Amino acid sequence: MDAGLAALLGAAVGSVATLGAAVVSGRAQTRAQHDQWRRQHRRDAYAGYLGALHDRDIAMDAVLDALRSDEPELPVVDEEIRRFIVLAREVHRAAEVVILEGPASLVTAVERVTDASSGLSEVMRRLADDARAGDTTRKAEDVARAAERESVLYQAVRDFRLAARGVIGNAR
């Protein structure tokens, strides 16, 4: 084989190797960018959900505070409940995004938060109904039950937060 043909063959092999390495590198970079985009999208969904939960929980606290009073002011209670309902709908919308974007482990965590929220809302509703009826026979029991359910809800939200951190690769 003459030197010119060997040089041409060497250049061709080198070009093919360089092109192959560029393709592999390009694919790896594209994959890394997609993974980063996915993490960011999920992080935004999880942060939106947590923000909606926070706003809703502040409204729920206002309802419960109004109902814990010895003589609840029903117009105030009703206004706080209306505000709570609006914010609860926002939580539901944000949860739907998390369910669409997240893995099954986060769907389970959202369901636990939803169950804990429902349990507390049930007690809150009973307290409100009793206040409207002027019935205080179960008030002390329901106030204690509300405190227990607030703790369960807090733990469920904490568990969601930890699960979300794990999904987005921020579990330290």
BAKOL-555287 format. One record per residue (C-alpha): residue number from 0; x, y, z. Coordinates in steps of 0.001 Angstrom, whole numbers, m for minus. Layout:
N
+-----+---------+---------+---------+
!   i !       x !       y !       z !
+-----+---------+---------+---------+
! NUM !       X !       Y !       Z !
...
+-----+---------+---------+---------+
//
This chain:
172
+-----+---------+---------+---------+
!   i !       x !       y !       z !
+-----+---------+---------+---------+
!   0 !       0 !       0 !       0 !
!   1 !    1422 !    3301 !    m913 !
!   2 !    1801 !    6151 !    1570 !
!   3 !    m898 !    8317 !     m46 !
!   4 !   m3553 !    5625 !     193 !
!   5 !   m2569 !    4851 !    3789 !
!   6 !   m2813 !    8551 !    4684 !
!   7 !   m6220 !    8802 !    3005 !
!   8 !   m7454 !    5700 !    4810 !
!   9 !   m6102 !    7008 !    8125 !
!  10 !   m7855 !   10347 !    7600 !
!  11 !  m11129 !    8589 !    6747 !
!  12 !  m10965 !    6400 !    9846 !
!  13 !  m10100 !    9433 !   11982 !
!  14 !  m13012 !   11399 !   10523 !
!  15 !  m15457 !    8570 !   11162 !
!  16 !  m14201 !    8203 !   14741 !
!  17 !  m14475 !   11958 !   15334 !
!  18 !  m17974 !   12033 !   13847 !
!  19 !  m19021 !    9068 !   16010 !
!  20 !  m17667 !   10727 !   19134 !
!  21 !  m19492 !   13966 !   18259 !
!  22 !  m22780 !   12082 !   17779 !
!  23 !  m22386 !   10268 !   21108 !
!  24 !  m21421 !   13491 !   22864 !
!  25 !  m24330 !   15358 !   21273 !
!  26 !  m26795 !   12698 !   22362 !
!  27 !  m25428 !   12737 !   25912 !
!  28 !  m25668 !   16523 !   26037 !
!  29 !  m29226 !   16462 !   24663 !
!  30 !  m30205 !   13864 !   27246 !
!  31 !  m28642 !   15877 !   30065 !
!  32 !  m30478 !   19023 !   28926 !
!  33 !  m33758 !   17122 !   28738 !
!  34 !  m33235 !   15672 !   32215 !
!  35 !  m32497 !   19162 !   33577 !
!  36 !  m35608 !   20557 !   31861 !
!  37 !  m37675 !   17720 !   33327 !
!  38 !  m36336 !   18324 !   36857 !
!  39 !  m37052 !   22041 !   36547 !
!  40 !  m40572 !   21401 !   35278 !
!  41 !  m41261 !   19002 !   38141 !
!  42 !  m39715 !   21381 !   40678 !
!  43 !  m42033 !   24137 !   39478 !
!  44 !  m45065 !   21833 !   39747 !
!  45 !  m44110 !   20705 !   43258 !
!  46 !  m43393 !   24260 !   44402 !
!  47 !  m46751 !   25388 !   42982 !
!  48 !  m48521 !   22639 !   44891 !
!  49 !  m46733 !   23448 !   48144 !
!  50 !  m47500 !   27140 !   47689 !
!  51 !  m51186 !   26416 !   47111 !
!  52 !  m51229 !   24157 !   50181 !
!  53 !  m49623 !   26892 !   52256 !
!  54 !  m52208 !   29499 !   51229 !
!  55 !  m55069 !   27057 !   51777 !
!  56 !  m53735 !   26030 !   55184 !
!  57 !  m53529 !   29650 !   56312 !
!  58 !  m57182 !   30030 !   55311 !
!  59 !  m58048 !   26812 !   57142 !
!  60 !  m56289 !   28099 !   60260 !
!  61 !  m58376 !   31285 !   60071 !
!  62 !  m61582 !   29232 !   59887 !
!  63 !  m60558 !   27056 !   62810 !
!  64 !  m59477 !   30065 !   64868 !
!  65 !  m62848 !   31713 !   64261 !
!  66 !  m64673 !   28506 !   65218 !
!  67 !  m62640 !   27947 !   68405 !
!  68 !  m63985 !   31175 !   69850 !
!  69 !  m66494 !   30829 !   72686 !
!  70 !  m69020 !   32691 !   70539 !
!  71 !  m67996 !   32436 !   66878 !
!  72 !  m69045 !   35346 !   64674 !
!  73 !  m70915 !   33469 !   61963 !
!  74 !  m70483 !   36087 !   59208 !
!  75 !  m66721 !   35984 !   59811 !
!  76 !  m66767 !   32175 !   59830 !
!  77 !  m68753 !   32104 !   56574 !
!  78 !  m66374 !   34546 !   54878 !
!  79 !  m63330 !   32565 !   55999 !
!  80 !  m64947 !   29358 !   54737 !
!  81 !  m65605 !   30948 !   51324 !
!  82 !  m61956 !   32004 !   51128 !
!  83 !  m60869 !   28513 !   52182 !
!  84 !  m63005 !   26889 !   49457 !
!  85 !  m61478 !   29086 !   46738 !
!  86 !  m57978 !   28191 !   47896 !
!  87 !  m58860 !   24497 !   48237 !
!  88 !  m59774 !   24519 !   44533 !
!  89 !  m56329 !   25956 !   43774 !
!  90 !  m54744 !   23104 !   45719 !
!  91 !  m56753 !   20629 !   43658 !
!  92 !  m55572 !   22223 !   40398 !
!  93 !  m51957 !   22213 !   41553 !
!  94 !  m52282 !   18572 !   42664 !
!  95 !  m53444 !   17599 !   39178 !
!  96 !  m50223 !   19020 !   37709 !
!  97 !  m48145 !   17084 !   40237 !
!  98 !  m50062 !   13915 !   39394 !
!  99 !  m49398 !   14430 !   35683 !
! 100 !  m45731 !   15317 !   36088 !
! 101 !  m44631 !   13163 !   38983 !
! 102 !  m43889 !    9506 !   39476 !
! 103 !  m46221 !    7138 !   41326 !
! 104 !  m44473 !    7807 !   44641 !
! 105 !  m45569 !   11444 !   44505 !
! 106 !  m49096 !   10524 !   43479 !
! 107 !  m49263 !    8444 !   46655 !
! 108 !  m47876 !   11355 !   48698 !
! 109 !  m50477 !   13729 !   47193 !
! 110 !  m53222 !   11239 !   48041 !
! 111 !  m52036 !   11155 !   51672 !
! 112 !  m52131 !   14959 !   51815 !
! 113 !  m55616 !   14914 !   50267 !
! 114 !  m56856 !   12342 !   52789 !
! 115 !  m55393 !   14295 !   55711 !
! 116 !  m56921 !   17525 !   54360 !
! 117 !  m60300 !   15858 !   54002 !
! 118 !  m60184 !   14590 !   57570 !
! 119 !  m59471 !   18060 !   58904 !
! 120 !  m62052 !   19666 !   56616 !
! 121 !  m64673 !   17228 !   57904 !
! 122 !  m64044 !   18318 !   61489 !
! 123 !  m64026 !   21969 !   60424 !
! 124 !  m67365 !   21536 !   58640 !
! 125 !  m68912 !   19874 !   61704 !
! 126 !  m67644 !   22687 !   63935 !
! 127 !  m69172 !   25246 !   61554 !
! 128 !  m72505 !   23405 !   61364 !
! 129 !  m72653 !   23127 !   65151 !
! 130 !  m71784 !   26811 !   65552 !
! 131 !  m74619 !   27766 !   63185 !
! 132 !  m76991 !   25532 !   65193 !
! 133 !  m75719 !   26886 !   68495 !
! 134 !  m74772 !   23346 !   69558 !
! 135 !  m71633 !   23201 !   71712 !
! 136 !  m71982 !   19606 !   72947 !
! 137 !  m69125 !   18258 !   70742 !
! 138 !  m67044 !   21406 !   70492 !
! 139 !  m64241 !   20451 !   72900 !
! 140 !  m63973 !   17007 !   71335 !
! 141 !  m63950 !   18433 !   67794 !
! 142 !  m61384 !   21100 !   68654 !
! 143 !  m59110 !   18351 !   70005 !
! 144 !  m59798 !   16220 !   66934 !
! 145 !  m58962 !   19183 !   64683 !
! 146 !  m55605 !   19592 !   66439 !
! 147 !  m54830 !   15895 !   65883 !
! 148 !  m55795 !   16109 !   62230 !
! 149 !  m53732 !   19265 !   61755 !
! 150 !  m50738 !   17267 !   62960 !
! 151 !  m51509 !   14440 !   60530 !
! 152 !  m51837 !   16958 !   57688 !
! 153 !  m48553 !   18622 !   58633 !
! 154 !  m46801 !   15236 !   58537 !
! 155 !  m48351 !   14350 !   55166 !
! 156 !  m47166 !   17652 !   53680 !
! 157 !  m43718 !   17090 !   55170 !
! 158 !  m43613 !   13607 !   53611 !
! 159 !  m44653 !   15047 !   50241 !
! 160 !  m41891 !   17638 !   50460 !
! 161 !  m39267 !   14960 !   51193 !
! 162 !  m40544 !   12750 !   48366 !
! 163 !  m40482 !   15687 !   45951 !
! 164 !  m36904 !   16516 !   46924 !
! 165 !  m35948 !   12921 !   46169 !
! 166 !  m37607 !   12994 !   42762 !
! 167 !  m35861 !   16172 !   41652 !
! 168 !  m32522 !   14904 !   42972 !
! 169 !  m32267 !   17260 !   45906 !
! 170 !  m32519 !   14764 !   48771 !
! 171 !  m29819 !   15858 !   51183 !
+-----+---------+---------+---------+
//
